[in-house]
């Protein structure tokens, strides 16, 4: 059999084998990037999918990152009046985690002396809380959220730059509820919240990157 015929038969077989794969389409994501997918109402923070990532400068050698999870709270949202949105969330500081077990333990270590001040959060720290006081729309999918952050017993104003991430209804097998998500960024000075240990070797400025998920 001529080589040309063999090559044609091989090519035809390959096309037949790959045709079913080509016909399959990737499933559509339930979440939409369009703000039109957002529905109004009161949402609850999705504790399993909301994360607060913090990053500090470590000795000028490298950035170092840790996480807070288990966030609870509410988001009141009206897509026709985005500037009227209100958020009130609580972050369990005692659940802080890092890549180093020793550092995580240090963050939550009690003072060495009775009645002394801990280096960082100390044992059994109170949860942090952020309550918005103002929302300014800065773009079609962006906004600036100002609110009061209570951390380590101190309350100070903090501003976050937020971006709409996606919205839609979860699959029925996963509850079928309305979801909406945002990302946000901001910076705080930890010394303003009474946490001044090792400054400036470990930076005073703490960069915050937040992935916020809410369910209605």
DAQUICOR-V715097 format. One record per backbone hydrogen bond with DSSP energy under -0.5 kcal/mol. CO is the residue of the C=O (numbers start at 1). NH is the residue of the N-H. If there is no record, write none. Layout:
co-><CO	CO>
nh-><NH	NH>
//
This chain:
co-><2	3	4	5	6	7	8	9	10	11	12	13	14	15	16	18	19	20	32	34	35	41	41	43	44	45	46	46	47	49	50	51	51	52	53	54	55	56	56	57	57	58	58	62	64	66	67	68	69	72	73	74	75	75	76	77	78	81	82	83	86	87	88	89	90	90	91	91	92	93	97	99	100	101	102	103	104	106	107	107	113	119	122	128	129	130	131	134	136	136	139	141	142	142	143	143	144	144	145	146	146	147	147	148	148	149	149	150	151	154	156	158	160	160	161	162	163	166	167	168	171	171	172	177	178	179	180	181	181	182	183	184	185	186	188	188	189	190	190	191	194	196	198	198	201	201	204	205	206	207	208	209	210	210	211	211	212	213	214	215>
nh-><6	7	8	9	10	11	12	13	14	15	16	17	18	19	20	22	23	24	167	37	38	43	77	75	215	47	49	50	70	51	71	53	211	68	209	66	207	58	64	59	203	61	62	58	56	54	97	52	92	90	45	88	43	77	86	41	81	84	85	135	76	132	74	130	72	92	93	128	95	96	67	101	104	105	106	107	108	109	121	122	116	197	125	91	150	89	148	146	138	144	142	164	138	139	145	162	136	146	160	133	134	149	158	131	150	151	156	129	154	151	149	147	145	162	185	143	183	181	32	179	174	176	175	170	216	168	214	165	166	212	163	210	161	208	190	206	192	193	195	194	196	199	201	202	59	203	190	207	188	55	186	53	184	212	51	213	182	46	180	44>
//
